[in-house]
Amino acid sequence: IESIFQEKQEGSNLLQGEHFSPVELSSVAHQLDEGERMRMAEGGVTSEDYREFLQQPFGNMDDTGKNNIF
């Protein structure tokens, strides 16, 4: 993967309501993080790309608990 584009959303969320709890969204974010880790490991866990990937914070949920998956 050369790059990932994420467009920042302004205003209300796409679903126009609270259809998922923070716990549910957190679970999805953690699943996405694990899936990304597994995909990166396919290139070899000793590769430079994988080591750099592990040094970065996971991006599907930040330290404030804000989910960045939608």
Phi and psi restraints in degrees (range 20) as a CNS / XPLOR table:
assign (resid 1 and name C) (resid 2 and name N)
       (resid 2 and name CA) (resid 2 and name C) 1.0 -80.5 20.0 2
assign (resid 2 and name N) (resid 2 and name CA)
       (resid 2 and name C) (resid 3 and name N) 1.0 -41.0 20.0 2
assign (resid 2 and name C) (resid 3 and name N)
       (resid 3 and name CA) (resid 3 and name C) 1.0 -161.5 20.0 2
assign (resid 3 and name N) (resid 3 and name CA)
       (resid 3 and name C) (resid 4 and name N) 1.0 157.4 20.0 2
assign (resid 3 and name C) (resid 4 and name N)
       (resid 4 and name CA) (resid 4 and name C) 1.0 -125.1 20.0 2
assign (resid 4 and name N) (resid 4 and name CA)
       (resid 4 and name C) (resid 5 and name N) 1.0 130.7 20.0 2
assign (resid 4 and name C) (resid 5 and name N)
       (resid 5 and name CA) (resid 5 and name C) 1.0 -103.9 20.0 2
assign (resid 5 and name N) (resid 5 and name CA)
       (resid 5 and name C) (resid 6 and name N) 1.0 129.8 20.0 2
assign (resid 5 and name C) (resid 6 and name N)
       (resid 6 and name CA) (resid 6 and name C) 1.0 -127.4 20.0 2
assign (resid 6 and name N) (resid 6 and name CA)
       (resid 6 and name C) (resid 7 and name N) 1.0 120.7 20.0 2
assign (resid 6 and name C) (resid 7 and name N)
       (resid 7 and name CA) (resid 7 and name C) 1.0 -88.9 20.0 2
assign (resid 7 and name N) (resid 7 and name CA)
       (resid 7 and name C) (resid 8 and name N) 1.0 125.5 20.0 2
assign (resid 7 and name C) (resid 8 and name N)
       (resid 8 and name CA) (resid 8 and name C) 1.0 -68.8 20.0 2
assign (resid 8 and name N) (resid 8 and name CA)
       (resid 8 and name C) (resid 9 and name N) 1.0 130.6 20.0 2
assign (resid 8 and name C) (resid 9 and name N)
       (resid 9 and name CA) (resid 9 and name C) 1.0 -94.1 20.0 2
assign (resid 9 and name N) (resid 9 and name CA)
       (resid 9 and name C) (resid 10 and name N) 1.0 141.0 20.0 2
assign (resid 9 and name C) (resid 10 and name N)
       (resid 10 and name CA) (resid 10 and name C) 1.0 -111.3 20.0 2
assign (resid 10 and name N) (resid 10 and name CA)
       (resid 10 and name C) (resid 11 and name N) 1.0 143.9 20.0 2
assign (resid 10 and name C) (resid 11 and name N)
       (resid 11 and name CA) (resid 11 and name C) 1.0 80.5 20.0 2
assign (resid 11 and name N) (resid 11 and name CA)
       (resid 11 and name C) (resid 12 and name N) 1.0 -149.1 20.0 2
assign (resid 11 and name C) (resid 12 and name N)
       (resid 12 and name CA) (resid 12 and name C) 1.0 -67.3 20.0 2
assign (resid 12 and name N) (resid 12 and name CA)
       (resid 12 and name C) (resid 13 and name N) 1.0 159.3 20.0 2
assign (resid 12 and name C) (resid 13 and name N)
       (resid 13 and name CA) (resid 13 and name C) 1.0 -77.7 20.0 2
assign (resid 13 and name N) (resid 13 and name CA)
       (resid 13 and name C) (resid 14 and name N) 1.0 168.0 20.0 2
assign (resid 13 and name C) (resid 14 and name N)
       (resid 14 and name CA) (resid 14 and name C) 1.0 -60.2 20.0 2
assign (resid 14 and name N) (resid 14 and name CA)
       (resid 14 and name C) (resid 15 and name N) 1.0 -35.3 20.0 2
assign (resid 14 and name C) (resid 15 and name N)
       (resid 15 and name CA) (resid 15 and name C) 1.0 -82.8 20.0 2
assign (resid 15 and name N) (resid 15 and name CA)
       (resid 15 and name C) (resid 16 and name N) 1.0 -8.0 20.0 2
assign (resid 15 and name C) (resid 16 and name N)
       (resid 16 and name CA) (resid 16 and name C) 1.0 56.3 20.0 2
assign (resid 16 and name N) (resid 16 and name CA)
       (resid 16 and name C) (resid 17 and name N) 1.0 37.5 20.0 2
assign (resid 16 and name C) (resid 17 and name N)
       (resid 17 and name CA) (resid 17 and name C) 1.0 173.0 20.0 2
assign (resid 17 and name N) (resid 17 and name CA)
       (resid 17 and name C) (resid 18 and name N) 1.0 170.7 20.0 2
assign (resid 17 and name C) (resid 18 and name N)
       (resid 18 and name CA) (resid 18 and name C) 1.0 -93.2 20.0 2
assign (resid 18 and name N) (resid 18 and name CA)
       (resid 18 and name C) (resid 19 and name N) 1.0 89.5 20.0 2
assign (resid 18 and name C) (resid 19 and name N)
       (resid 19 and name CA) (resid 19 and name C) 1.0 -95.7 20.0 2
assign (resid 19 and name N) (resid 19 and name CA)
       (resid 19 and name C) (resid 20 and name N) 1.0 -12.0 20.0 2
assign (resid 19 and name C) (resid 20 and name N)
       (resid 20 and name CA) (resid 20 and name C) 1.0 -131.4 20.0 2
assign (resid 20 and name N) (resid 20 and name CA)
       (resid 20 and name C) (resid 21 and name N) 1.0 142.2 20.0 2
assign (resid 20 and name C) (resid 21 and name N)
       (resid 21 and name CA) (resid 21 and name C) 1.0 -79.3 20.0 2
assign (resid 21 and name N) (resid 21 and name CA)
       (resid 21 and name C) (resid 22 and name N) 1.0 160.7 20.0 2
assign (resid 21 and name C) (resid 22 and name N)
       (resid 22 and name CA) (resid 22 and name C) 1.0 -57.5 20.0 2
assign (resid 22 and name N) (resid 22 and name CA)
       (resid 22 and name C) (resid 23 and name N) 1.0 -35.0 20.0 2
assign (resid 22 and name C) (resid 23 and name N)
       (resid 23 and name CA) (resid 23 and name C) 1.0 -64.9 20.0 2
assign (resid 23 and name N) (resid 23 and name CA)
       (resid 23 and name C) (resid 24 and name N) 1.0 -43.1 20.0 2
assign (resid 23 and name C) (resid 24 and name N)
       (resid 24 and name CA) (resid 24 and name C) 1.0 -63.8 20.0 2
assign (resid 24 and name N) (resid 24 and name CA)
       (resid 24 and name C) (resid 25 and name N) 1.0 -44.1 20.0 2
assign (resid 24 and name C) (resid 25 and name N)
       (resid 25 and name CA) (resid 25 and name C) 1.0 -66.2 20.0 2
assign (resid 25 and name N) (resid 25 and name CA)
       (resid 25 and name C) (resid 26 and name N) 1.0 -36.8 20.0 2
assign (resid 25 and name C) (resid 26 and name N)
       (resid 26 and name CA) (resid 26 and name C) 1.0 -62.7 20.0 2
assign (resid 26 and name N) (resid 26 and name CA)
       (resid 26 and name C) (resid 27 and name N) 1.0 -40.7 20.0 2
assign (resid 26 and name C) (resid 27 and name N)
       (resid 27 and name CA) (resid 27 and name C) 1.0 -62.1 20.0 2
assign (resid 27 and name N) (resid 27 and name CA)
       (resid 27 and name C) (resid 28 and name N) 1.0 -43.9 20.0 2
assign (resid 27 and name C) (resid 28 and name N)
       (resid 28 and name CA) (resid 28 and name C) 1.0 -62.7 20.0 2
assign (resid 28 and name N) (resid 28 and name CA)
       (resid 28 and name C) (resid 29 and name N) 1.0 -43.7 20.0 2
assign (resid 28 and name C) (resid 29 and name N)
       (resid 29 and name CA) (resid 29 and name C) 1.0 -60.2 20.0 2
assign (resid 29 and name N) (resid 29 and name CA)
       (resid 29 and name C) (resid 30 and name N) 1.0 -43.0 20.0 2
assign (resid 29 and name C) (resid 30 and name N)
       (resid 30 and name CA) (resid 30 and name C) 1.0 -66.4 20.0 2
assign (resid 30 and name N) (resid 30 and name CA)
       (resid 30 and name C) (resid 31 and name N) 1.0 -37.9 20.0 2
assign (resid 30 and name C) (resid 31 and name N)
       (resid 31 and name CA) (resid 31 and name C) 1.0 -63.7 20.0 2
assign (resid 31 and name N) (resid 31 and name CA)
       (resid 31 and name C) (resid 32 and name N) 1.0 -41.3 20.0 2
assign (resid 31 and name C) (resid 32 and name N)
       (resid 32 and name CA) (resid 32 and name C) 1.0 -63.7 20.0 2
assign (resid 32 and name N) (resid 32 and name CA)
       (resid 32 and name C) (resid 33 and name N) 1.0 -43.0 20.0 2
assign (resid 32 and name C) (resid 33 and name N)
       (resid 33 and name CA) (resid 33 and name C) 1.0 -59.1 20.0 2
assign (resid 33 and name N) (resid 33 and name CA)
       (resid 33 and name C) (resid 34 and name N) 1.0 -44.9 20.0 2
assign (resid 33 and name C) (resid 34 and name N)
       (resid 34 and name CA) (resid 34 and name C) 1.0 -65.5 20.0 2
assign (resid 34 and name N) (resid 34 and name CA)
       (resid 34 and name C) (resid 35 and name N) 1.0 -40.6 20.0 2
assign (resid 34 and name C) (resid 35 and name N)
       (resid 35 and name CA) (resid 35 and name C) 1.0 -61.5 20.0 2
assign (resid 35 and name N) (resid 35 and name CA)
       (resid 35 and name C) (resid 36 and name N) 1.0 -41.4 20.0 2
assign (resid 35 and name C) (resid 36 and name N)
       (resid 36 and name CA) (resid 36 and name C) 1.0 -63.8 20.0 2
assign (resid 36 and name N) (resid 36 and name CA)
       (resid 36 and name C) (resid 37 and name N) 1.0 -42.0 20.0 2
assign (resid 36 and name C) (resid 37 and name N)
       (resid 37 and name CA) (resid 37 and name C) 1.0 -61.1 20.0 2
assign (resid 37 and name N) (resid 37 and name CA)
       (resid 37 and name C) (resid 38 and name N) 1.0 -43.3 20.0 2
assign (resid 37 and name C) (resid 38 and name N)
       (resid 38 and name CA) (resid 38 and name C) 1.0 -64.7 20.0 2
assign (resid 38 and name N) (resid 38 and name CA)
       (resid 38 and name C) (resid 39 and name N) 1.0 -41.1 20.0 2
assign (resid 38 and name C) (resid 39 and name N)
       (resid 39 and name CA) (resid 39 and name C) 1.0 -64.7 20.0 2
assign (resid 39 and name N) (resid 39 and name CA)
       (resid 39 and name C) (resid 40 and name N) 1.0 -41.5 20.0 2
assign (resid 39 and name C) (resid 40 and name N)
       (resid 40 and name CA) (resid 40 and name C) 1.0 -65.2 20.0 2
assign (resid 40 and name N) (resid 40 and name CA)
       (resid 40 and name C) (resid 41 and name N) 1.0 -35.1 20.0 2
assign (resid 40 and name C) (resid 41 and name N)
       (resid 41 and name CA) (resid 41 and name C) 1.0 -67.8 20.0 2
assign (resid 41 and name N) (resid 41 and name CA)
       (resid 41 and name C) (resid 42 and name N) 1.0 -20.6 20.0 2
assign (resid 41 and name C) (resid 42 and name N)
       (resid 42 and name CA) (resid 42 and name C) 1.0 -61.0 20.0 2
assign (resid 42 and name N) (resid 42 and name CA)
       (resid 42 and name C) (resid 43 and name N) 1.0 -26.6 20.0 2
assign (resid 42 and name C) (resid 43 and name N)
       (resid 43 and name CA) (resid 43 and name C) 1.0 -80.5 20.0 2
assign (resid 43 and name N) (resid 43 and name CA)
       (resid 43 and name C) (resid 44 and name N) 1.0 -2.4 20.0 2
assign (resid 43 and name C) (resid 44 and name N)
       (resid 44 and name CA) (resid 44 and name C) 1.0 111.1 20.0 2
assign (resid 44 and name N) (resid 44 and name CA)
       (resid 44 and name C) (resid 45 and name N) 1.0 126.0 20.0 2
assign (resid 44 and name C) (resid 45 and name N)
       (resid 45 and name CA) (resid 45 and name C) 1.0 -73.6 20.0 2
assign (resid 45 and name N) (resid 45 and name CA)
       (resid 45 and name C) (resid 46 and name N) 1.0 -10.0 20.0 2
assign (resid 45 and name C) (resid 46 and name N)
       (resid 46 and name CA) (resid 46 and name C) 1.0 -100.9 20.0 2
assign (resid 46 and name N) (resid 46 and name CA)
       (resid 46 and name C) (resid 47 and name N) 1.0 1.7 20.0 2
assign (resid 46 and name C) (resid 47 and name N)
       (resid 47 and name CA) (resid 47 and name C) 1.0 -71.0 20.0 2
assign (resid 47 and name N) (resid 47 and name CA)
       (resid 47 and name C) (resid 48 and name N) 1.0 154.5 20.0 2
assign (resid 47 and name C) (resid 48 and name N)
       (resid 48 and name CA) (resid 48 and name C) 1.0 -62.2 20.0 2
assign (resid 48 and name N) (resid 48 and name CA)
       (resid 48 and name C) (resid 49 and name N) 1.0 -40.7 20.0 2
assign (resid 48 and name C) (resid 49 and name N)
       (resid 49 and name CA) (resid 49 and name C) 1.0 -59.4 20.0 2
assign (resid 49 and name N) (resid 49 and name CA)
       (resid 49 and name C) (resid 50 and name N) 1.0 -43.3 20.0 2
assign (resid 49 and name C) (resid 50 and name N)
       (resid 50 and name CA) (resid 50 and name C) 1.0 -67.0 20.0 2
assign (resid 50 and name N) (resid 50 and name CA)
       (resid 50 and name C) (resid 51 and name N) 1.0 -43.0 20.0 2
assign (resid 50 and name C) (resid 51 and name N)
       (resid 51 and name CA) (resid 51 and name C) 1.0 -62.6 20.0 2
assign (resid 51 and name N) (resid 51 and name CA)
       (resid 51 and name C) (resid 52 and name N) 1.0 -41.1 20.0 2
assign (resid 51 and name C) (resid 52 and name N)
       (resid 52 and name CA) (resid 52 and name C) 1.0 -65.3 20.0 2
assign (resid 52 and name N) (resid 52 and name CA)
       (resid 52 and name C) (resid 53 and name N) 1.0 -39.7 20.0 2
assign (resid 52 and name C) (resid 53 and name N)
       (resid 53 and name CA) (resid 53 and name C) 1.0 -59.5 20.0 2
assign (resid 53 and name N) (resid 53 and name CA)
       (resid 53 and name C) (resid 54 and name N) 1.0 -43.2 20.0 2
assign (resid 53 and name C) (resid 54 and name N)
       (resid 54 and name CA) (resid 54 and name C) 1.0 -66.9 20.0 2
assign (resid 54 and name N) (resid 54 and name CA)
       (resid 54 and name C) (resid 55 and name N) 1.0 -24.0 20.0 2
assign (resid 54 and name C) (resid 55 and name N)
       (resid 55 and name CA) (resid 55 and name C) 1.0 -76.8 20.0 2
assign (resid 55 and name N) (resid 55 and name CA)
       (resid 55 and name C) (resid 56 and name N) 1.0 -18.3 20.0 2
assign (resid 55 and name C) (resid 56 and name N)
       (resid 56 and name CA) (resid 56 and name C) 1.0 -87.3 20.0 2
assign (resid 56 and name N) (resid 56 and name CA)
       (resid 56 and name C) (resid 57 and name N) 1.0 146.6 20.0 2
assign (resid 56 and name C) (resid 57 and name N)
       (resid 57 and name CA) (resid 57 and name C) 1.0 -68.4 20.0 2
assign (resid 57 and name N) (resid 57 and name CA)
       (resid 57 and name C) (resid 58 and name N) 1.0 145.9 20.0 2
assign (resid 57 and name C) (resid 58 and name N)
       (resid 58 and name CA) (resid 58 and name C) 1.0 -68.2 20.0 2
assign (resid 58 and name N) (resid 58 and name CA)
       (resid 58 and name C) (resid 59 and name N) 1.0 141.4 20.0 2
assign (resid 58 and name C) (resid 59 and name N)
       (resid 59 and name CA) (resid 59 and name C) 1.0 -104.4 20.0 2
assign (resid 59 and name N) (resid 59 and name CA)
       (resid 59 and name C) (resid 60 and name N) 1.0 1.2 20.0 2
assign (resid 59 and name C) (resid 60 and name N)
       (resid 60 and name CA) (resid 60 and name C) 1.0 -84.2 20.0 2
assign (resid 60 and name N) (resid 60 and name CA)
       (resid 60 and name C) (resid 61 and name N) 1.0 -9.4 20.0 2
assign (resid 60 and name C) (resid 61 and name N)
       (resid 61 and name CA) (resid 61 and name C) 1.0 -156.1 20.0 2
assign (resid 61 and name N) (resid 61 and name CA)
       (resid 61 and name C) (resid 62 and name N) 1.0 130.3 20.0 2
assign (resid 61 and name C) (resid 62 and name N)
       (resid 62 and name CA) (resid 62 and name C) 1.0 -92.6 20.0 2
assign (resid 62 and name N) (resid 62 and name CA)
       (resid 62 and name C) (resid 63 and name N) 1.0 177.3 20.0 2
assign (resid 62 and name C) (resid 63 and name N)
       (resid 63 and name CA) (resid 63 and name C) 1.0 -64.3 20.0 2
assign (resid 63 and name N) (resid 63 and name CA)
       (resid 63 and name C) (resid 64 and name N) 1.0 -17.4 20.0 2
assign (resid 63 and name C) (resid 64 and name N)
       (resid 64 and name CA) (resid 64 and name C) 1.0 -83.8 20.0 2
assign (resid 64 and name N) (resid 64 and name CA)
       (resid 64 and name C) (resid 65 and name N) 1.0 -7.5 20.0 2
assign (resid 64 and name C) (resid 65 and name N)
       (resid 65 and name CA) (resid 65 and name C) 1.0 93.5 20.0 2
assign (resid 65 and name N) (resid 65 and name CA)
       (resid 65 and name C) (resid 66 and name N) 1.0 0.6 20.0 2
assign (resid 65 and name C) (resid 66 and name N)
       (resid 66 and name CA) (resid 66 and name C) 1.0 -73.2 20.0 2
assign (resid 66 and name N) (resid 66 and name CA)
       (resid 66 and name C) (resid 67 and name N) 1.0 125.5 20.0 2
assign (resid 66 and name C) (resid 67 and name N)
       (resid 67 and name CA) (resid 67 and name C) 1.0 -81.8 20.0 2
assign (resid 67 and name N) (resid 67 and name CA)
       (resid 67 and name C) (resid 68 and name N) 1.0 134.9 20.0 2
assign (resid 67 and name C) (resid 68 and name N)
       (resid 68 and name CA) (resid 68 and name C) 1.0 -114.2 20.0 2
assign (resid 68 and name N) (resid 68 and name CA)
       (resid 68 and name C) (resid 69 and name N) 1.0 29.1 20.0 2
assign (resid 68 and name C) (resid 69 and name N)
       (resid 69 and name CA) (resid 69 and name C) 1.0 -96.5 20.0 2
assign (resid 69 and name N) (resid 69 and name CA)
       (resid 69 and name C) (resid 70 and name N) 1.0 -10.4 20.0 2
